[in-house]
Amino acid sequence: MVQVIRKDEREANENLIRRFNRKVLQSGVLAEAKASMRFAKPISKPERRVKAIIRKERKADKLDKTRLGLR
């Protein structure tokens, strides 16, 4: 899925970039790449709860340390 764009004679670089961006958007390559980056494996509810509790504890600990002036 490589997009090849050749520069015409007397064509401005901005127009070349605009044409290339349009081709890439129409091909859907960028959308596929972004979708694969956002993919996360499904986890169970108990695991999600445990991770949320850990996050809250870490955030509270960090906030306490900043209030004490340790960080």
PDB file of N, H, CA, C and O in Angstrom:
ATOM      1  N   MET A   1       0.809  -1.187   0.000  1.00  0.00           N
ATOM      2  CA  MET A   1       0.000   0.000   0.000  1.00  0.00           C
ATOM      3  C   MET A   1       0.859   1.260   0.000  1.00  0.00           C
ATOM      4  O   MET A   1       0.534   2.231   0.683  1.00  0.00           O
ATOM      5  N   VAL A   2       1.909   1.253  -0.730  1.00  0.00           N
ATOM      6  H   VAL A   2       2.173   0.464  -1.285  1.00  0.00           H
ATOM      7  CA  VAL A   2       2.782   2.423  -0.802  1.00  0.00           C
ATOM      8  C   VAL A   2       2.183   3.428  -1.768  1.00  0.00           C
ATOM      9  O   VAL A   2       1.806   3.086  -2.889  1.00  0.00           O
ATOM     10  N   GLN A   3       2.101   4.670  -1.321  1.00  0.00           N
ATOM     11  H   GLN A   3       2.407   4.949  -0.411  1.00  0.00           H
ATOM     12  CA  GLN A   3       1.562   5.735  -2.157  1.00  0.00           C
ATOM     13  C   GLN A   3       2.714   6.418  -2.888  1.00  0.00           C
ATOM     14  O   GLN A   3       3.644   6.920  -2.256  1.00  0.00           O
ATOM     15  N   VAL A   4       2.652   6.435  -4.218  1.00  0.00           N
ATOM     16  H   VAL A   4       1.897   6.027  -4.731  1.00  0.00           H
ATOM     17  CA  VAL A   4       3.680   7.082  -5.016  1.00  0.00           C
ATOM     18  C   VAL A   4       3.074   8.312  -5.674  1.00  0.00           C
ATOM     19  O   VAL A   4       2.088   8.224  -6.406  1.00  0.00           O
ATOM     20  N   ILE A   5       3.674   9.438  -5.403  1.00  0.00           N
ATOM     21  H   ILE A   5       4.475   9.509  -4.809  1.00  0.00           H
ATOM     22  CA  ILE A   5       3.224  10.697  -5.981  1.00  0.00           C
ATOM     23  C   ILE A   5       4.424  11.329  -6.683  1.00  0.00           C
ATOM     24  O   ILE A   5       5.464  11.553  -6.064  1.00  0.00           O
ATOM     25  N   ARG A   6       4.277  11.612  -7.962  1.00  0.00           N
ATOM     26  H   ARG A   6       3.432  11.430  -8.465  1.00  0.00           H
ATOM     27  CA  ARG A   6       5.354  12.241  -8.711  1.00  0.00           C
ATOM     28  C   ARG A   6       5.048  13.725  -8.885  1.00  0.00           C
ATOM     29  O   ARG A   6       3.897  14.123  -9.069  1.00  0.00           O
ATOM     30  N   LYS A   7       6.096  14.526  -8.822  1.00  0.00           N
ATOM     31  H   LYS A   7       7.030  14.203  -8.673  1.00  0.00           H
ATOM     32  CA  LYS A   7       5.934  15.969  -8.956  1.00  0.00           C
ATOM     33  C   LYS A   7       5.833  16.338 -10.425  1.00  0.00           C
ATOM     34  O   LYS A   7       6.676  15.950 -11.234  1.00  0.00           O
ATOM     35  N   ASP A   8       4.786  17.096 -10.766  1.00  0.00           N
ATOM     36  H   ASP A   8       4.101  17.411 -10.109  1.00  0.00           H
ATOM     37  CA  ASP A   8       4.631  17.593 -12.131  1.00  0.00           C
ATOM     38  C   ASP A   8       5.554  18.795 -12.330  1.00  0.00           C
ATOM     39  O   ASP A   8       6.042  19.393 -11.372  1.00  0.00           O
ATOM     40  N   GLU A   9       5.777  19.126 -13.594  1.00  0.00           N
ATOM     41  H   GLU A   9       5.380  18.640 -14.373  1.00  0.00           H
ATOM     42  CA  GLU A   9       6.591  20.309 -13.877  1.00  0.00           C
ATOM     43  C   GLU A   9       5.869  21.554 -13.381  1.00  0.00           C
ATOM     44  O   GLU A   9       4.650  21.670 -13.502  1.00  0.00           O
ATOM     45  N   ARG A  10       6.631  22.472 -12.829  1.00  0.00           N
ATOM     46  H   ARG A  10       7.622  22.378 -12.731  1.00  0.00           H
ATOM     47  CA  ARG A  10       6.122  23.750 -12.328  1.00  0.00           C
ATOM     48  C   ARG A  10       5.028  23.590 -11.269  1.00  0.00           C
ATOM     49  O   ARG A  10       4.159  24.452 -11.143  1.00  0.00           O
ATOM     50  N   GLU A  11       5.066  22.490 -10.507  1.00  0.00           N
ATOM     51  H   GLU A  11       5.772  21.789 -10.609  1.00  0.00           H
ATOM     52  CA  GLU A  11       4.091  22.303  -9.430  1.00  0.00           C
ATOM     53  C   GLU A  11       4.742  22.712  -8.109  1.00  0.00           C
ATOM     54  O   GLU A  11       5.888  22.352  -7.837  1.00  0.00           O
ATOM     55  N   ALA A  12       4.022  23.448  -7.311  1.00  0.00           N
ATOM     56  H   ALA A  12       3.091  23.740  -7.531  1.00  0.00           H
ATOM     57  CA  ALA A  12       4.541  23.895  -6.023  1.00  0.00           C
ATOM     58  C   ALA A  12       4.624  22.714  -5.053  1.00  0.00           C
ATOM     59  O   ALA A  12       3.847  21.764  -5.142  1.00  0.00           O
ATOM     60  N   ASN A  13       5.582  22.794  -4.128  1.00  0.00           N
ATOM     61  H   ASN A  13       6.213  23.566  -4.056  1.00  0.00           H
ATOM     62  CA  ASN A  13       5.749  21.721  -3.141  1.00  0.00           C
ATOM     63  C   ASN A  13       4.510  21.582  -2.259  1.00  0.00           C
ATOM     64  O   ASN A  13       4.152  20.473  -1.862  1.00  0.00           O
ATOM     65  N   GLU A  14       3.859  22.693  -1.953  1.00  0.00           N
ATOM     66  H   GLU A  14       4.149  23.594  -2.276  1.00  0.00           H
ATOM     67  CA  GLU A  14       2.659  22.638  -1.114  1.00  0.00           C
ATOM     68  C   GLU A  14       1.560  21.822  -1.800  1.00  0.00           C
ATOM     69  O   GLU A  14       0.850  21.057  -1.149  1.00  0.00           O
ATOM     70  N   ASN A  15       1.427  21.991  -3.118  1.00  0.00           N
ATOM     71  H   ASN A  15       2.004  22.612  -3.647  1.00  0.00           H
ATOM     72  CA  ASN A  15       0.411  21.226  -3.860  1.00  0.00           C
ATOM     73  C   ASN A  15       0.754  19.748  -3.866  1.00  0.00           C
ATOM     74  O   ASN A  15      -0.133  18.900  -3.776  1.00  0.00           O
ATOM     75  N   LEU A  16       2.035  19.437  -3.972  1.00  0.00           N
ATOM     76  H   LEU A  16       2.756  20.127  -4.045  1.00  0.00           H
ATOM     77  CA  LEU A  16       2.477  18.045  -3.956  1.00  0.00           C
ATOM     78  C   LEU A  16       2.145  17.398  -2.610  1.00  0.00           C
ATOM     79  O   LEU A  16       1.635  16.279  -2.559  1.00  0.00           O
ATOM     80  N   ILE A  17       2.433  18.099  -1.544  1.00  0.00           N
ATOM     81  H   ILE A  17       2.848  19.008  -1.585  1.00  0.00           H
ATOM     82  CA  ILE A  17       2.147  17.586  -0.205  1.00  0.00           C
ATOM     83  C   ILE A  17       0.644  17.421  -0.010  1.00  0.00           C
ATOM     84  O   ILE A  17       0.198  16.431   0.570  1.00  0.00           O
ATOM     85  N   ARG A  18      -0.133  18.379  -0.489  1.00  0.00           N
ATOM     86  H   ARG A  18       0.230  19.183  -0.960  1.00  0.00           H
ATOM     87  CA  ARG A  18      -1.592  18.312  -0.371  1.00  0.00           C
ATOM     88  C   ARG A  18      -2.135  17.089  -1.111  1.00  0.00           C
ATOM     89  O   ARG A  18      -2.995  16.376  -0.594  1.00  0.00           O
ATOM     90  N   ARG A  19      -1.627  16.848  -2.333  1.00  0.00           N
ATOM     91  H   ARG A  19      -0.929  17.427  -2.754  1.00  0.00           H
ATOM     92  CA  ARG A  19      -2.083  15.678  -3.105  1.00  0.00           C
ATOM     93  C   ARG A  19      -1.712  14.389  -2.396  1.00  0.00           C
ATOM     94  O   ARG A  19      -2.514  13.456  -2.340  1.00  0.00           O
ATOM     95  N   PHE A  20      -0.488  14.329  -1.845  1.00  0.00           N
ATOM     96  H   PHE A  20       0.164  15.086  -1.891  1.00  0.00           H
ATOM     97  CA  PHE A  20      -0.040  13.131  -1.140  1.00  0.00           C
ATOM     98  C   PHE A  20      -0.920  12.867   0.079  1.00  0.00           C
ATOM     99  O   PHE A  20      -1.355  11.737   0.303  1.00  0.00           O
ATOM    100  N   ASN A  21      -1.178  13.905   0.861  1.00  0.00           N
ATOM    101  H   ASN A  21      -0.825  14.822   0.679  1.00  0.00           H
ATOM    102  CA  ASN A  21      -2.023  13.738   2.052  1.00  0.00           C
ATOM    103  C   ASN A  21      -3.416  13.252   1.677  1.00  0.00           C
ATOM    104  O   ASN A  21      -3.980  12.397   2.361  1.00  0.00           O
ATOM    105  N   ARG A  22      -3.973  13.786   0.602  1.00  0.00           N
ATOM    106  H   ARG A  22      -3.515  14.480   0.046  1.00  0.00           H
ATOM    107  CA  ARG A  22      -5.301  13.370   0.163  1.00  0.00           C
ATOM    108  C   ARG A  22      -5.296  11.889  -0.225  1.00  0.00           C
ATOM    109  O   ARG A  22      -6.220  11.155   0.125  1.00  0.00           O
ATOM    110  N   LYS A  23      -4.252  11.445  -0.952  1.00  0.00           N
ATOM    111  H   LYS A  23      -3.501  12.041  -1.237  1.00  0.00           H
ATOM    112  CA  LYS A  23      -4.156  10.042  -1.361  1.00  0.00           C
ATOM    113  C   LYS A  23      -4.070   9.127  -0.154  1.00  0.00           C
ATOM    114  O   LYS A  23      -4.726   8.086  -0.104  1.00  0.00           O
ATOM    115  N   VAL A  24      -3.254   9.520   0.823  1.00  0.00           N
ATOM    116  H   VAL A  24      -2.721  10.365   0.783  1.00  0.00           H
ATOM    117  CA  VAL A  24      -3.083   8.697   2.025  1.00  0.00           C
ATOM    118  C   VAL A  24      -4.399   8.597   2.785  1.00  0.00           C
ATOM    119  O   VAL A  24      -4.771   7.513   3.234  1.00  0.00           O
ATOM    120  N   LEU A  25      -5.105   9.707   2.934  1.00  0.00           N
ATOM    121  H   LEU A  25      -4.803  10.588   2.570  1.00  0.00           H
ATOM    122  CA  LEU A  25      -6.385   9.679   3.637  1.00  0.00           C
ATOM    123  C   LEU A  25      -7.408   8.814   2.910  1.00  0.00           C
ATOM    124  O   LEU A  25      -8.158   8.075   3.549  1.00  0.00           O
ATOM    125  N   GLN A  26      -7.446   8.898   1.588  1.00  0.00           N
ATOM    126  H   GLN A  26      -6.837   9.498   1.070  1.00  0.00           H
ATOM    127  CA  GLN A  26      -8.410   8.122   0.819  1.00  0.00           C
ATOM    128  C   GLN A  26      -8.100   6.628   0.856  1.00  0.00           C
ATOM    129  O   GLN A  26      -9.013   5.804   0.795  1.00  0.00           O
ATOM    130  N   SER A  27      -6.821   6.275   0.954  1.00  0.00           N
ATOM    131  H   SER A  27      -6.080   6.944   1.003  1.00  0.00           H
ATOM    132  CA  SER A  27      -6.458   4.863   0.968  1.00  0.00           C
ATOM    133  C   SER A  27      -6.816   4.184   2.286  1.00  0.00           C
ATOM    134  O   SER A  27      -7.026   2.972   2.319  1.00  0.00           O
ATOM    135  N   GLY A  28      -6.890   4.957   3.379  1.00  0.00           N
ATOM    136  H   GLY A  28      -6.720   5.942   3.352  1.00  0.00           H
ATOM    137  CA  GLY A  28      -7.253   4.387   4.677  1.00  0.00           C
ATOM    138  C   GLY A  28      -6.092   3.794   5.441  1.00  0.00           C
ATOM    139  O   GLY A  28      -6.308   3.154   6.470  1.00  0.00           O
ATOM    140  N   VAL A  29      -4.875   3.979   4.981  1.00  0.00           N
ATOM    141  H   VAL A  29      -4.699   4.498   4.145  1.00  0.00           H
ATOM    142  CA  VAL A  29      -3.703   3.410   5.650  1.00  0.00           C
ATOM    143  C   VAL A  29      -3.535   4.019   7.037  1.00  0.00           C
ATOM    144  O   VAL A  29      -3.264   3.309   8.006  1.00  0.00           O
ATOM    145  N   LEU A  30      -3.694   5.318   7.125  1.00  0.00           N
ATOM    146  H   LEU A  30      -3.914   5.894   6.338  1.00  0.00           H
ATOM    147  CA  LEU A  30      -3.516   6.017   8.391  1.00  0.00           C
ATOM    148  C   LEU A  30      -4.573   5.586   9.405  1.00  0.00           C
ATOM    149  O   LEU A  30      -4.263   5.405  10.582  1.00  0.00           O
ATOM    150  N   ALA A  31      -5.798   5.424   8.965  1.00  0.00           N
ATOM    151  H   ALA A  31      -6.050   5.572   8.009  1.00  0.00           H
ATOM    152  CA  ALA A  31      -6.875   5.005   9.865  1.00  0.00           C
ATOM    153  C   ALA A  31      -6.611   3.607  10.418  1.00  0.00           C
ATOM    154  O   ALA A  31      -6.858   3.351  11.597  1.00  0.00           O
ATOM    155  N   GLU A  32      -6.114   2.706   9.583  1.00  0.00           N
ATOM    156  H   GLU A  32      -5.913   2.913   8.625  1.00  0.00           H
ATOM    157  CA  GLU A  32      -5.787   1.353  10.046  1.00  0.00           C
ATOM    158  C   GLU A  32      -4.675   1.383  11.081  1.00  0.00           C
ATOM    159  O   GLU A  32      -4.739   0.677  12.088  1.00  0.00           O
ATOM    160  N   ALA A  33      -3.662   2.194  10.836  1.00  0.00           N
ATOM    161  H   ALA A  33      -3.611   2.768  10.018  1.00  0.00           H
ATOM    162  CA  ALA A  33      -2.537   2.280  11.768  1.00  0.00           C
ATOM    163  C   ALA A  33      -2.992   2.817  13.120  1.00  0.00           C
ATOM    164  O   ALA A  33      -2.591   2.299  14.162  1.00  0.00           O
ATOM    165  N   LYS A  34      -3.832   3.858  13.108  1.00  0.00           N
ATOM    166  H   LYS A  34      -4.158   4.279  12.261  1.00  0.00           H
ATOM    167  CA  LYS A  34      -4.327   4.422  14.362  1.00  0.00           C
ATOM    168  C   LYS A  34      -5.212   3.423  15.101  1.00  0.00           C
ATOM    169  O   LYS A  34      -5.155   3.335  16.327  1.00  0.00           O
ATOM    170  N   ALA A  35      -6.023   2.674  14.370  1.00  0.00           N
ATOM    171  H   ALA A  35      -6.070   2.745  13.373  1.00  0.00           H
ATOM    172  CA  ALA A  35      -6.901   1.689  15.000  1.00  0.00           C
ATOM    173  C   ALA A  35      -6.088   0.592  15.666  1.00  0.00           C
ATOM    174  O   ALA A  35      -6.447   0.126  16.747  1.00  0.00           O
ATOM    175  N   SER A  36      -4.993   0.174  15.033  1.00  0.00           N
ATOM    176  H   SER A  36      -4.701   0.553  14.155  1.00  0.00           H
ATOM    177  CA  SER A  36      -4.173  -0.874  15.632  1.00  0.00           C
ATOM    178  C   SER A  36      -3.437  -0.364  16.852  1.00  0.00           C
ATOM    179  O   SER A  36      -3.122  -1.146  17.749  1.00  0.00           O
ATOM    180  N   MET A  37      -3.152   0.933  16.911  1.00  0.00           N
ATOM    181  H   MET A  37      -3.407   1.569  16.182  1.00  0.00           H
ATOM    182  CA  MET A  37      -2.486   1.498  18.081  1.00  0.00           C
ATOM    183  C   MET A  37      -3.427   1.540  19.280  1.00  0.00           C
ATOM    184  O   MET A  37      -2.980   1.389  20.416  1.00  0.00           O
ATOM    185  N   ARG A  38      -4.713   1.739  19.048  1.00  0.00           N
ATOM    186  H   ARG A  38      -5.077   1.861  18.124  1.00  0.00           H
ATOM    187  CA  ARG A  38      -5.676   1.862  20.143  1.00  0.00           C
ATOM    188  C   ARG A  38      -6.168   0.512  20.649  1.00  0.00           C
ATOM    189  O   ARG A  38      -6.853   0.458  21.671  1.00  0.00           O
ATOM    190  N   PHE A  39      -5.842  -0.569  19.970  1.00  0.00           N
ATOM    191  H   PHE A  39      -5.286  -0.526  19.140  1.00  0.00           H
ATOM    192  CA  PHE A  39      -6.370  -1.874  20.361  1.00  0.00           C
ATOM    193  C   PHE A  39      -5.849  -2.262  21.736  1.00  0.00           C
ATOM    194  O   PHE A  39      -4.651  -2.160  22.002  1.00  0.00           O
ATOM    195  N   ALA A  40      -6.726  -2.699  22.591  1.00  0.00           N
ATOM    196  H   ALA A  40      -7.699  -2.782  22.374  1.00  0.00           H
ATOM    197  CA  ALA A  40      -6.342  -3.179  23.914  1.00  0.00           C
ATOM    198  C   ALA A  40      -7.011  -4.523  24.143  1.00  0.00           C
ATOM    199  O   ALA A  40      -8.168  -4.730  23.777  1.00  0.00           O
ATOM    200  N   LYS A  41      -6.274  -5.419  24.746  1.00  0.00           N
ATOM    201  H   LYS A  41      -5.334  -5.251  25.044  1.00  0.00           H
ATOM    202  CA  LYS A  41      -6.837  -6.736  25.022  1.00  0.00           C
ATOM    203  C   LYS A  41      -7.952  -6.598  26.058  1.00  0.00           C
ATOM    204  O   LYS A  41      -7.818  -5.843  27.021  1.00  0.00           O
ATOM    205  N   PRO A  42      -9.041  -7.322  25.861  1.00  0.00           N
ATOM    206  CA  PRO A  42     -10.132  -7.235  26.830  1.00  0.00           C
ATOM    207  C   PRO A  42      -9.718  -7.877  28.160  1.00  0.00           C
ATOM    208  O   PRO A  42      -9.129  -8.958  28.184  1.00  0.00           O
ATOM    209  N   ILE A  43     -10.042  -7.184  29.275  1.00  0.00           N
ATOM    210  H   ILE A  43     -10.520  -6.306  29.255  1.00  0.00           H
ATOM    211  CA  ILE A  43      -9.733  -7.738  30.593  1.00  0.00           C
ATOM    212  C   ILE A  43     -11.026  -7.832  31.387  1.00  0.00           C
ATOM    213  O   ILE A  43     -12.016  -7.172  31.072  1.00  0.00           O
ATOM    214  N   SER A  44     -10.996  -8.662  32.420  1.00  0.00           N
ATOM    215  H   SER A  44     -10.191  -9.198  32.675  1.00  0.00           H
ATOM    216  CA  SER A  44     -12.203  -8.901  33.196  1.00  0.00           C
ATOM    217  C   SER A  44     -12.480  -7.733  34.145  1.00  0.00           C
ATOM    218  O   SER A  44     -11.605  -6.911  34.417  1.00  0.00           O
ATOM    219  N   LYS A  45     -13.710  -7.683  34.636  1.00  0.00           N
ATOM    220  H   LYS A  45     -14.421  -8.351  34.416  1.00  0.00           H
ATOM    221  CA  LYS A  45     -14.109  -6.598  35.539  1.00  0.00           C
ATOM    222  C   LYS A  45     -13.281  -6.577  36.821  1.00  0.00           C
ATOM    223  O   LYS A  45     -12.847  -5.505  37.240  1.00  0.00           O
ATOM    224  N   PRO A  46     -13.047  -7.730  37.460  1.00  0.00           N
ATOM    225  CA  PRO A  46     -12.240  -7.690  38.689  1.00  0.00           C
ATOM    226  C   PRO A  46     -10.829  -7.145  38.454  1.00  0.00           C
ATOM    227  O   PRO A  46     -10.297  -6.405  39.282  1.00  0.00           O
ATOM    228  N   GLU A  47     -10.233  -7.514  37.327  1.00  0.00           N
ATOM    229  H   GLU A  47     -10.665  -8.115  36.654  1.00  0.00           H
ATOM    230  CA  GLU A  47      -8.898  -6.998  37.024  1.00  0.00           C
ATOM    231  C   GLU A  47      -8.942  -5.486  36.835  1.00  0.00           C
ATOM    232  O   GLU A  47      -8.058  -4.772  37.308  1.00  0.00           O
ATOM    233  N   ARG A  48      -9.970  -4.996  36.142  1.00  0.00           N
ATOM    234  H   ARG A  48     -10.689  -5.575  35.758  1.00  0.00           H
ATOM    235  CA  ARG A  48     -10.115  -3.569  35.921  1.00  0.00           C
ATOM    236  C   ARG A  48     -10.280  -2.824  37.241  1.00  0.00           C
ATOM    237  O   ARG A  48      -9.716  -1.745  37.428  1.00  0.00           O
ATOM    238  N   ARG A  49     -11.062  -3.410  38.162  1.00  0.00           N
ATOM    239  H   ARG A  49     -11.520  -4.286  38.010  1.00  0.00           H
ATOM    240  CA  ARG A  49     -11.270  -2.783  39.471  1.00  0.00           C
ATOM    241  C   ARG A  49      -9.966  -2.695  40.250  1.00  0.00           C
ATOM    242  O   ARG A  49      -9.650  -1.664  40.843  1.00  0.00           O
ATOM    243  N   VAL A  50      -9.210  -3.793  40.239  1.00  0.00           N
ATOM    244  H   VAL A  50      -9.466  -4.631  39.757  1.00  0.00           H
ATOM    245  CA  VAL A  50      -7.939  -3.828  40.960  1.00  0.00           C
ATOM    246  C   VAL A  50      -6.988  -2.762  40.402  1.00  0.00           C
ATOM    247  O   VAL A  50      -6.339  -2.041  41.161  1.00  0.00           O
ATOM    248  N   LYS A  51      -6.913  -2.673  39.084  1.00  0.00           N
ATOM    249  H   LYS A  51      -7.439  -3.259  38.468  1.00  0.00           H
ATOM    250  CA  LYS A  51      -6.033  -1.676  38.476  1.00  0.00           C
ATOM    251  C   LYS A  51      -6.485  -0.257  38.815  1.00  0.00           C
ATOM    252  O   LYS A  51      -5.654   0.623  39.036  1.00  0.00           O
ATOM    253  N   ALA A  52      -7.799  -0.032  38.855  1.00  0.00           N
ATOM    254  H   ALA A  52      -8.475  -0.748  38.675  1.00  0.00           H
ATOM    255  CA  ALA A  52      -8.312   1.293  39.197  1.00  0.00           C
ATOM    256  C   ALA A  52      -7.968   1.642  40.643  1.00  0.00           C
ATOM    257  O   ALA A  52      -7.604   2.781  40.933  1.00  0.00           O
ATOM    258  N   ILE A  53      -8.078   0.684  41.541  1.00  0.00           N
ATOM    259  H   ILE A  53      -8.374  -0.241  41.305  1.00  0.00           H
ATOM    260  CA  ILE A  53      -7.738   0.915  42.946  1.00  0.00           C
ATOM    261  C   ILE A  53      -6.261   1.263  43.081  1.00  0.00           C
ATOM    262  O   ILE A  53      -5.901   2.184  43.815  1.00  0.00           O
ATOM    263  N   ILE A  54      -5.407   0.528  42.374  1.00  0.00           N
ATOM    264  H   ILE A  54      -5.700  -0.220  41.778  1.00  0.00           H
ATOM    265  CA  ILE A  54      -3.969   0.789  42.419  1.00  0.00           C
ATOM    266  C   ILE A  54      -3.672   2.192  41.889  1.00  0.00           C
ATOM    267  O   ILE A  54      -2.870   2.922  42.472  1.00  0.00           O
ATOM    268  N   ARG A  55      -4.323   2.570  40.776  1.00  0.00           N
ATOM    269  H   ARG A  55      -4.975   1.977  40.303  1.00  0.00           H
ATOM    270  CA  ARG A  55      -4.120   3.909  40.216  1.00  0.00           C
ATOM    271  C   ARG A  55      -4.510   4.994  41.212  1.00  0.00           C
ATOM    272  O   ARG A  55      -3.789   5.976  41.387  1.00  0.00           O
ATOM    273  N   LYS A  56      -5.666   4.809  41.868  1.00  0.00           N
ATOM    274  H   LYS A  56      -6.252   4.011  41.726  1.00  0.00           H
ATOM    275  CA  LYS A  56      -6.128   5.797  42.840  1.00  0.00           C
ATOM    276  C   LYS A  56      -5.160   5.913  44.016  1.00  0.00           C
ATOM    277  O   LYS A  56      -4.881   7.017  44.483  1.00  0.00           O
ATOM    278  N   GLU A  57      -4.651   4.782  44.492  1.00  0.00           N
ATOM    279  H   GLU A  57      -4.878   3.886  44.112  1.00  0.00           H
ATOM    280  CA  GLU A  57      -3.700   4.799  45.606  1.00  0.00           C
ATOM    281  C   GLU A  57      -2.420   5.519  45.215  1.00  0.00           C
ATOM    282  O   GLU A  57      -1.895   6.318  45.991  1.00  0.00           O
ATOM    283  N   ARG A  58      -1.911   5.243  44.013  1.00  0.00           N
ATOM    284  H   ARG A  58      -2.338   4.594  43.383  1.00  0.00           H
ATOM    285  CA  ARG A  58      -0.686   5.899  43.554  1.00  0.00           C
ATOM    286  C   ARG A  58      -0.891   7.399  43.403  1.00  0.00           C
ATOM    287  O   ARG A  58      -0.021   8.192  43.763  1.00  0.00           O
ATOM    288  N   LYS A  59      -2.043   7.784  42.870  1.00  0.00           N
ATOM    289  H   LYS A  59      -2.750   7.140  42.577  1.00  0.00           H
ATOM    290  CA  LYS A  59      -2.337   9.199  42.688  1.00  0.00           C
ATOM    291  C   LYS A  59      -2.433   9.903  44.037  1.00  0.00           C
ATOM    292  O   LYS A  59      -1.902  11.000  44.206  1.00  0.00           O
ATOM    293  N   ALA A  60      -3.107   9.274  44.994  1.00  0.00           N
ATOM    294  H   ALA A  60      -3.538   8.383  44.856  1.00  0.00           H
ATOM    295  CA  ALA A  60      -3.238   9.861  46.323  1.00  0.00           C
ATOM    296  C   ALA A  60      -1.875   9.969  47.000  1.00  0.00           C
ATOM    297  O   ALA A  60      -1.586  10.975  47.649  1.00  0.00           O
ATOM    298  N   ASP A  61      -1.042   8.954  46.856  1.00  0.00           N
ATOM    299  H   ASP A  61      -1.277   8.138  46.329  1.00  0.00           H
ATOM    300  CA  ASP A  61       0.300   8.966  47.440  1.00  0.00           C
ATOM    301  C   ASP A  61       1.139  10.087  46.837  1.00  0.00           C
ATOM    302  O   ASP A  61       1.848  10.794  47.553  1.00  0.00           O
ATOM    303  N   LYS A  62       1.058  10.244  45.523  1.00  0.00           N
ATOM    304  H   LYS A  62       0.482   9.669  44.941  1.00  0.00           H
ATOM    305  CA  LYS A  62       1.810  11.300  44.847  1.00  0.00           C
ATOM    306  C   LYS A  62       1.331  12.673  45.299  1.00  0.00           C
ATOM    307  O   LYS A  62       2.142  13.574  45.512  1.00  0.00           O
ATOM    308  N   LEU A  63       0.024  12.836  45.447  1.00  0.00           N
ATOM    309  H   LEU A  63      -0.634  12.103  45.275  1.00  0.00           H
ATOM    310  CA  LEU A  63      -0.530  14.106  45.888  1.00  0.00           C
ATOM    311  C   LEU A  63      -0.088  14.423  47.320  1.00  0.00           C
ATOM    312  O   LEU A  63       0.246  15.567  47.628  1.00  0.00           O
ATOM    313  N   ASP A  64      -0.086  13.401  48.201  1.00  0.00           N
ATOM    314  H   ASP A  64      -0.357  12.472  47.951  1.00  0.00           H
ATOM    315  CA  ASP A  64       0.378  13.612  49.570  1.00  0.00           C
ATOM    316  C   ASP A  64       1.844  14.044  49.605  1.00  0.00           C
ATOM    317  O   ASP A  64       2.217  14.932  50.371  1.00  0.00           O
ATOM    318  N   LYS A  65       2.666  13.413  48.776  1.00  0.00           N
ATOM    319  H   LYS A  65       2.363  12.691  48.154  1.00  0.00           H
ATOM    320  CA  LYS A  65       4.089  13.766  48.748  1.00  0.00           C
ATOM    321  C   LYS A  65       4.302  15.191  48.237  1.00  0.00           C
ATOM    322  O   LYS A  65       5.169  15.909  48.735  1.00  0.00           O
ATOM    323  N   THR A  66       3.503  15.599  47.238  1.00  0.00           N
ATOM    324  H   THR A  66       2.799  15.016  46.834  1.00  0.00           H
ATOM    325  CA  THR A  66       3.662  16.968  46.742  1.00  0.00           C
ATOM    326  C   THR A  66       3.213  17.978  47.784  1.00  0.00           C
ATOM    327  O   THR A  66       3.786  19.063  47.879  1.00  0.00           O
ATOM    328  N   ARG A  67       2.199  17.639  48.564  1.00  0.00           N
ATOM    329  H   ARG A  67       1.733  16.758  48.486  1.00  0.00           H
ATOM    330  CA  ARG A  67       1.744  18.542  49.632  1.00  0.00           C
ATOM    331  C   ARG A  67       2.793  18.682  50.713  1.00  0.00           C
ATOM    332  O   ARG A  67       2.946  19.754  51.299  1.00  0.00           O
ATOM    333  N   LEU A  68       3.522  17.601  50.984  1.00  0.00           N
ATOM    334  H   LEU A  68       3.398  16.731  50.508  1.00  0.00           H
ATOM    335  CA  LEU A  68       4.587  17.642  51.996  1.00  0.00           C
ATOM    336  C   LEU A  68       5.863  18.273  51.445  1.00  0.00           C
ATOM    337  O   LEU A  68       6.775  18.592  52.208  1.00  0.00           O
ATOM    338  N   GLY A  69       5.934  18.452  50.143  1.00  0.00           N
ATOM    339  H   GLY A  69       5.193  18.192  49.523  1.00  0.00           H
ATOM    340  CA  GLY A  69       7.099  19.069  49.535  1.00  0.00           C
ATOM    341  C   GLY A  69       8.217  18.078  49.259  1.00  0.00           C
ATOM    342  O   GLY A  69       9.370  18.479  49.104  1.00  0.00           O
ATOM    343  N   LEU A  70       7.902  16.809  49.197  1.00  0.00           N
ATOM    344  H   LEU A  70       6.965  16.483  49.324  1.00  0.00           H
ATOM    345  CA  LEU A  70       8.928  15.789  48.938  1.00  0.00           C
ATOM    346  C   LEU A  70       9.212  15.637  47.452  1.00  0.00           C
ATOM    347  O   LEU A  70      10.278  15.151  47.075  1.00  0.00           O
ATOM    348  N   ARG A  71       8.291  16.037  46.619  1.00  0.00           N
ATOM    349  H   ARG A  71       7.425  16.432  46.926  1.00  0.00           H
ATOM    350  CA  ARG A  71       8.496  15.915  45.167  1.00  0.00           C
ATOM    351  C   ARG A  71       8.341  17.237  44.514  1.00  0.00           C
ATOM    352  O   ARG A  71       8.475  17.343  43.295  1.00  0.00           O
TER     353      ARG A  71
END
